[in-house]
Amino acid sequence: MTQGLRVLSPGLFTTLQDIGRVGYQHLGVPAGGALDPVALQAANALVNNAPDTAALEIFYRGPTLEVVADEVRIALCGASALLERLGDANAAGGEKIESMRSLTLRRGEVIRIGALSGGAIAYLAVEGGFAIEPMLGSLSTDIRSQLGGIDARALSTGDILPLRSGKVSDTTEYSYRSLTLDPPRRLRILPGPQRDFFSDEEFAAFVNGLYTVGQNSNRMGMRLNGRPIAHRRGANIVSDAVAPGSIQIPGDGQPIILLADRQTTGGYPKIANVISADIPALGRVPAGAQIGFELVTMQAAIDARRQLISDLAALPQLRVPVRSNVADVATRLHECNLISGVIDAAA
């Protein structure tokens, strides 16, 4: 029998994502992967996984999942959400649990993840990961390229996500002592390869402007609405390679920031590029939010990248044990036949 999680409700848009398909862009295969690899790695650290283990990427509203395994340890990191632990699929209400911590569930239990707040996405990691065959070295779902995940699509009701293990390790539950994953108000940028397609005045207007994240943004690109940026040398170039965080200015002058599922080449001038250290935070910004930019030096970008790598390596040290709930301990002891009742010693 398959040990897994059954999807009772898929949420708004839930897909399987890891760090992506590295090394295939020269063949026209997008890299894909998690929009926020920091939150992905944070969730994996709480359940003792390798940092690049695939997890469920949740947009705006989470799924409802039933445990069809002996037990499973989960952790949700990223935007804030309230988890509701139900005794079974028919329960009307259950135990409320905050995110940013690990939690062990047992067969028949249901976890319901509500609306996200304070950000656009969160990641649900399971200890041991999912038992799904990788495509081109990755489990990441790329719907446009029809690669990876569960039939290269978002989750649907009735799906069963197979687990690599139907048991959890004998370790404590963890939460984070201090970890902030808030969306940024300003993104640090470097000038792009087609900076000369824009006058100094237009470039300054772009850097100093405020933009609203459009409702038509997706995993391929974040579309911004604000003061249009005028081209000096036309809106088309010979298509060349694009990088994560490339900021294109198409003919309408409204910037597009290329994200994880970006194409491998593009034909619009790239006015700037979000530095690599800020790309995970970029993935957290929800539709309707206002963002701005900050122009930095190459050395500042290198220093920020080094700091990010150091911060990711330190994630396990930020974990603290979760205090056990007395009721949970008693339940577990009953299950193990270690206690059969309570004796009043004062009687």
Secondary structure, DSSP 4 states (H G I P E B T S, - for coil): ---EEEEEE--SEEEEE-S--TT-GGGT------S-HHHHHHHHHHTT--TT--EEEEESB--EEEEESSEEEEEEEEEE-EEEEESSTT-S--EEEESSBEEEEETT-EEEE-B-EEEEEEEEEETT-B----BTTB---BTTTTBSTBTTB---TT-EEEBS-SS--S---EEESS---PPPSEEEEEE-TTGGGS-HHHHHHHHH--EEEPTT--SSEEEEESSPPPPSS-S----EE--TTEEE--TT---EEE-TT--SEE-S-EEEEE-GGGHHHHTTPPTT-EEEEEE--HHHHHHHHHHHHHHHHTHHHHEEEPPPPHHHHHHHHHHTTS------TT-
